[in-house]
Amino acid sequence: MREWYKNSAHQMSDPEMEHLQSIDPAACAVWEWAKGSCKIRDDNVIPEMGHVKEGIVARRLGIDAKRFRAVLKEMADIGWLSMGDGYFISLNGWSSWQSHKRSAEMDAKRKKDEYWKKKVEEGQLKLTVPGGLQEADFLKTWKEWIAYRRSHSATIADEKVLFQKQLNWLDDYGRKKAIRILDTAMRNGWQGLEAAAKFVESR
């Protein structure tokens, strides 16, 4: 099986895509959506989506949510993607595609991102980093934020709950704004992020 496809013509010549198309003609559209979403995020994981968002995506593809899920399940059955707890879908074969299709600089960036992601996730404080924030520049700033926040006298009842909620909240702002929010909070000696977010949004 070829791991990634450039266009529909290549897809249709593949036996597995022909199999999927025979089960449901919407398979090609769903696969293009999955690839496109991952390309935008520069990551193989698409975070969990609520029922409303899932329904919107399905309608944009011209199908309903039930059919959308059924196509994804068929793709999971043949090994193109995984579906699990903590994320919506994860496309398989991402690392090898990155290595073969990207430049040396992009491969170096991927390795740097993976290094910092591991640094954030290791140890007793195990956090799930949203896909849009899994880049070295953010993760390095995030490590600085954790150390900064711990250095303040105000106690944290549950670090895992607090920091995970902050990560999920920052994901809505995107990587670049999230970094600016963390930097602004630390620069001003603030212990929370809401004021920093308002400051960044007002600039």
CORSUL-V658076 format. One record per run of one state. SS is the DSSP state (H for helix, E for strand, C for the rest). FROM is the first residue (numbers start at 1). TO is the last residue. If there is no record, write none. Layout:
# CORSUL-V658076
ss=SS from=FROM to=TO
ss=SS from=FROM to=TO
This chain:
# CORSUL-V658076
ss=C from=1 to=7
ss=H from=8 to=12
ss=C from=13 to=14
ss=H from=15 to=23
ss=C from=24 to=26
ss=H from=27 to=41
ss=C from=42 to=44
ss=E from=45 to=46
ss=C from=47 to=50
ss=H from=51 to=60
ss=C from=61 to=64
ss=H from=65 to=77
ss=C from=78 to=80
ss=E from=81 to=84
ss=C from=85 to=86
ss=E from=87 to=91
ss=C from=92 to=93
ss=H from=94 to=101
ss=C from=102 to=103
ss=H from=104 to=121
ss=C from=122 to=130
ss=H from=131 to=133
ss=C from=134 to=135
ss=H from=136 to=151
ss=C from=152 to=158
ss=H from=159 to=171
ss=C from=172 to=174
ss=H from=175 to=188
ss=C from=189 to=193
ss=H from=194 to=202
ss=C from=203 to=203
